[in-house]
């Protein structure tokens, strides 16, 4: 039995379509309906239906400033707000008050939910090719099961739907964030979120207000592959460079590394790489064992001894302990160290 305040679809004498409205009064087996476009009237119960609009339903939408209705299909509903894909392939967000339905072609067999749960404009987390991390971005286009994601850092890529997830980061979520929007990601935890604004407490004790755009996350279980005694290249925070060292201890997700120069650090698994340097790799080396690093290429390797050619043409025999690397410049590490 309809009741005052119910949202309904009702017919009107001028055409055969059903329009959204709200019941204001009841009188026996009829209701006084105020339609969303401002018109009103008394309707018998057989000219009223519950306003039940679902994903996949065929509707027509009146665009702002116009009187014509454009046919389409509901992609998503959130209360009074709906996303509609028109028959020409475009889509738009609108409200229930701007629609009408054809009762003969409304919930037809072709009205099943679209194959994708996503729509253009959705804010998501997406896994960059070959990377272990998921980064924030926005869906720009759909093509069957493929989505084109524009990442907040400016990269973009077509990817299958299994590499896209809801951006559901909230207070308590574990993240890696670029402290003060710098180039290096630091581990921490979100303590508060308001839209794309977040507050992060870092593992090293620092805190800051920042934005979702500068974070990345792990959505899979973190596997610690390192063992005591392994020789590694390990990041020295807050630098982007990785230096040679040895794993001294493994504590859950943390790796305790002692660098060949004597320094020590506790790092996450993704901050550690195998000590695998080969001929042709680009490195930064301390010329004649001095303090300053210069770019060079490995021309020959004999154990821990490296024959280097510097960018200025100079050459020398050096040692593993005098070099550092940027993982993105090493082809065999580029896909494992993140973007």
N, C-alpha and C positions, 0 to 999 in steps of 0.2 A: 504494500500500500504506500503510494507516494506521500511524503510529508513536507510541510513547509521547510524551506532551506535546502531541500534536495537539489542536486545538480542533475539536469535532465536534457534529453534531446526531444524537441517537439516540432510538429508540423505546423505549417501556416497555409492559409487559403490560397495565396498567390502562386505557390509552386509545390512540387512533390518532394522537395528536400527537407531534411530534418536539421534543426539548428539548436545550438546550445543555449540553455537558460537556467533560471532558478525558480523553484516554486515559492510563491509568496503567500498564497492562501489555498485552503481546501474547502470545497462545498459539495458534499455528497460524493459523486463519482466524477467530479471535474476539479481542475486545478487552475489557479490564476498563475501564469508563467510570465516572468520578466525575462525576455531574451537578452543576450549579451550585446546585441546591437542597439538596444534601447526600446524596441517595440515590445508590446505585451498583449496578452489576451487570455480568455478562459478556454481551456482545452479539455475534452473528455479524456478519460484514462487510456483509451485505445489510441490516442494521438501523442502519448508520452512514453519515452523509454529512458532508462537510466543512462547517464552520460558515461558510458563505458568505452573508452577509446584505448586500444591496445596496440602494441608494436605490431606492424604488419597491416594494420587496417588501411583501407582505401578511404581517403578523404579529399576534400577540396578546400583550398586556403584562399582567403581574401587578403591580398597584399596591402600593406599600409598605403593609404592615400588613394586606393582604387576601389572599384565596385565589382570587378570581375573575379571569379574564383578559378584557381589553378589546381588541377588534379595532381595528386601525389600519394605517397605512402608514409605512414608513421615509422620513423627510425627509433625514436626514444621518447618516453614520457616521464616527466618529473613533476607531479602535481598538475598544475594548470599549464606548465610549459611543455611544449613538444618540439621535437626535431623532425622535420619532414623532408623526404627526398622527392623532388618533383619528377615528372615523367621524362623531362629532358636531361636528367642526371644531376642537376644542381640541388642544393639542399639549403635549408634555412631553419632558424629557430623562431617559433611563433607561440601563440597561446591558443587554448581551446576556444576562446571567444571569437577567433577569426576563422573558424572552420564551418563547414556543413557536410552532411553525408547523404549519399544516395542509398536508400534502404534496399534497393535491388542489387547493389554492387558495393557492399561495405565490408563484410567479413566473408568474402568469397574464398574459394579454395586457394586462389593465388595470393591470399593475404597472410601467408605465413611470415614469420619473422625473417628479416634479412639475414643472409649467411654470415655477416660480420656483426660482432657486438659493438664495433667501433664506428664512429662518425668523424667526419672532418672537423677539426678544431679540438678534439679530445686531448687533454694533457695526460701524458703517459710517461712511463719509464721504459726504455728500449735498450736492448743489448747490442752494442756495436759489434760488427763482424770480427770474430776471432778474439774478442776481449772477454774477460771474466766479469766485467762491471756492466751495470745498467745505468743509463744516463737520462736526465729529464729532457723531454721534447714535446712536440705537438704534431698530431697527425695532419698531413697536408693533402693526402689523396688516398683513395682506395682502389684496388684492382683485384677483385675476387678475394683470395686469402692473403694477398700482399698489401702492405701498407707503406706509404711513403712518410717517413718521420723526419721532421726538421728539428735537430737537436738545439738546445739552448745555447750551445757554444758555436753554432753556425754550421756545423757539419750536417749532412742529410744523406739518407740512404733508403732504398726500397728493401723491405724485409718481410719474412713470413710472420703470421700473427703470433706464433709461439714465442717470438722474441720481443713481444710487446706486452706490457702489463699496466694495470692501473697505477697511477702515481698516488699510492696510498700511504706515503710517508707521514708519520705523525709523531707526537711526543713519545720518546722512548726508542724511536727507530735508530738503528746503527747506520752511520754514514761515513763517507770520506769526503771532506770538504776542503776547498781551496781557501786556506786562512788568508783573510784580507784580500781575497780575489787574486792571490798570487798563483804561480804555475804549479805548485806542489800540493797534493792532496794529503790531509792529515786525518787520522781516525778520530771519531768522536760520536756523540749521540745528540739527537734533537731533543730539546727540552720544551719547546713550544713552537706551534705553527699557526700562522694566520695567512691564508691564501698561499702565495709564493714566498712570503716572509717567514724565516725560521730563526730560532735561537739555538746555537750549538755549544755544547760543553765538550772540549777536546780532551783526549786522554792525557795530554801533558799539562792540563790545568787551565789552559786559556779558554776564554769564552768570547763569543761575539754574536751580534745580530747580522744575518746575511740573507741569502736567497737560495731557493731550490735550484736555481740555474747553475750554482757552483758545486753541486754535490754529485757523487756517484755512489752506488750501493752494490753489495753482493746479495743476490737472491738465492743462491745455492749454498749448500753447506760448505764452510771453509775447510779445505783439506790441507793439512800441514805436511808437505812431502819431505821436509829437511831432516837430516840426522846429524848427530854430534860428529864433528870431525870433517864434515863436507867443506870443500873450498867453494866460495861463492863470490858473487858481486852483490854488494848490499848498498842500499841507498843511505846517504848521510843526510839526515834532516837538518835544516829545511831545504837543502840543495836538491836539484833534480839529478845530480850525478850519483853514479854507483861506483863503489870502490872495492878492491879485492879484500877478502877476509876469510875467516874460518868460523863455522858454527860451533859455539861452545856449549850451548844448552838449548833444549826445546821445552817450552812450557805452554801446553795447550796450543793456542793460536800464535803465541809469541816465539820468536827466534832470537836467541842471544848471540850476537855476532861480535867477534873481536877482529877489528881491521888489522891489516898487515902493518899499519903505522902505529899500532898500539891502542887506538881509541876503541870504545865499545858502544853498543847500542842494542835496544830491544825493538824488534821490527815485526810487522805483519808479513804473512807469507808472500803477498804480492810485491813486497818491497825487497825481495831477495831473488836473485837469478843464479843459475849455474855459472861457475867461472870457466866460460867457454869462449876464448878469444882465438881467432884464426886469422890466417893471412888474408889481407884485404879489409879487415875491420878498421873502422875509424875510432881512434882513441884520443885522449888528451894526456900528455906525458910531461913530466918534470925534466926539462932539458938538463942533462948532466947531473941529475939528482937534486937540482935546486928547488926553490919553493914555488915558482910560477909554472902553470900548466900551459902547454902549447898544442894545437891540433896536429895530428899526425895519422899515418896509415901504417899498419903492420905489414912489413914486406917479408919477414921471415921469423919463425919462432923455433926455439930450441929449449924445451922445458919452460922454465920461468924467464928465460932470456928472450928479449924481443928486439928484432932489428927494425927500426922505425925510420920512416921518411916524413919529415915535417913539411907543413904547407909552404914554408919559405925555401924548401929545397935541401935543408940540412939533413944529415942522416947520423944515426948513432945506434950502438947496442945499448939497450936499457933493460929494465926488469919489471915484472908484473907489479911489484909493490909501488912503482912510480907512475902508474897510469890510473885513469878513471874514465868512465864511459857515460854516454847518454844512450839508454836502451833503444830509443826511437831511431838511432842511427845505425843500429846493428840489425841487419835483415832477419837473422834467426831469432831475435828477441822481440821484434816489433809488435807481434801479435800477442805477446804474453804480459807485457808490462803496462798495458792500458794505453789510453790515447794521450 
